[in-house]
Structure formats: structure tokens, C-alpha cells
């Protein structure tokens, strides 16, 4: 939705976490989940935010890539809710990519997924 990501208390979050735990156990990460709406995409990401897939070293590397990607943006633009709410997810190994995302954030998610 507009203005950043909002959490969901949906039972589906527990089901999704169980699926992702299985994928992790089977060593099939990284994985991509598809949702057919922007809101659902963001809700899934928030629902999975209780999980953490990255080491502290990886989190630091993600922060560096994030900072470099946003370096050329105006300070006030970097404070947009969508931008600020993405970093904590990325540092946990969770990316969001949909049509409502700013192009710089889409590119950032794509770069990190390739790493």
C-alpha cells in the first residue's frame, strides 16, 4: 500500500513461515514467492519479517549496497516511508518487488537477489 509496508495479523503468515522454514531446511534458498497484488506482496513480507536469513556480515553488506543505491537521492526523498521500511526487510533477507515500488528500490532488490 501507499506510505510503506503495514503488518498483517493474518493466519496465512504462520502458514507461509512454515513453508519458508521447510524451504530453508531443504536448502532451497533463495526462493521467490509470488502474490497477485501489491498489498498482499507487502503483507507477506511483513509476515515473514519474524524470520532472519542473513548473518551480521551479510546485513552490513546489504546496508552498504542500500546506502550506495540511495546516495544520489535527496535527503527528504530518502525519508519516504517506502524507502525506510525496506531496509529492515532486506537485512533479514526478504525483498519486495512490485509495480508500486520506486524504480531505484526495484533495482536494489534485483541486485541483492543476484548476490
C-alpha positions, -999 to 999 in steps of 0.1 A, spaced: 0 0 0 9 36 -1 32 51 25 52 20 34 45 -15 45 18 -24 70 19 -56 91 -8 -82 89 -21 -104 116 -34 -130 91 -32 -167 99 -16 -171 65 16 -156 79 21 -186 101 15 -209 71 39 -190 49 66 -191 76 61 -229 79 66 -232 41 97 -210 41 111 -230 71 107 -261 50 124 -245 20 152 -234 43 156 -268 58 158 -284 24 184 -258 15 164 -244 -14 170 -208 -6 168 -183 -21 132 -186 -32 107 -163 -48 71 -161 -37 45 -145 -60 15 -126 -49 -11 -111 -72 -15 -77 -55 9 -51 -42 -8 -51 -8 -5 -89 -5 31 -88 -15 39 -63 13 18 -83 38 37 -115 30 70 -97 35 59 -83 69 45 -117 79 79 -132 71 98 -104 89 99 -125 121 124 -147 102 160 -138 96 180 -154 68 212 -133 70 243 -132 91 255 -99 107 282 -97 79 255 -100 52 234 -74 69 263 -50 69 269 -57 32 232 -51 24 233 -18 43 263 -7 22 246 -16 -11 214 1 1 233 33 11 252 33 -22 219 29 -42 203 58 -24 233 81 -22 222 103 -51 187 108 -38 177 140 -19 178 136 19 140 142 21 134 115 -5 154 90 15 129 96 43 100 83 23 82 55 42 86 31 14 124 36 14 128 35 52 106 4 56 125 -17 30 159 -18 47 149 -38 77 133 -64 54 163 -65 31 187 -70 60 167 -101 71 169 -115 35 134 -105 25 128 -85 -7 97 -69 -21 93 -62 -58 61 -49 -74 48 -22 -97 42 3 -69 79 3 -58 102 31 -67 125 21 -96 156 26 -75 142 2 -49 133 -24 -76 168 -23 -89 182 -26 -54 161 -57 -47 172 -72 -81 209 -66 -73 206 -81 -39 188 -111 -51 216 -118 -76 242 -117 -48 
